[in-house]
Amino acid sequence: MPIYEYKCPQCRKVFEELVRTEAEAQRIACPQCGHRQVERVLSVFAAHGGTAKRPETPPGCSQCCGPGGACPLGG
């Protein structure tokens, strides 16, 4: 059962609806103003995977600031 995102052209409210059948999709109305001719819009989704960690850098590594520089990574 997909969840679709809709936008009301009258009041511009964006909302989601669980749609089981095409007949149900035809009866969707805006929850804010009741307008019945809403537009289905592309949903933005997020995908996440493993976490990336910043490599450990020892203080005074001289990789970014040169020898003797104040390294923002190392403190």
URDA-V166263 format. One record per run of one state. SS is the DSSP state (2 for helix, 1 for strand, 0 for the rest). FROM is the first residue (numbers start at 1). TO is the last residue. If there is no record, write none. Layout:
BEGIN
ss: <SS,SS>
from: <FROM,FROM>
to: <TO,TO>
END
This chain:
BEGIN
ss: <0,1,0,1,0,2,0,1,0>
from: <1,2,8,14,20,22,27,39,42>
to: <1,7,13,19,21,26,38,41,75>
END
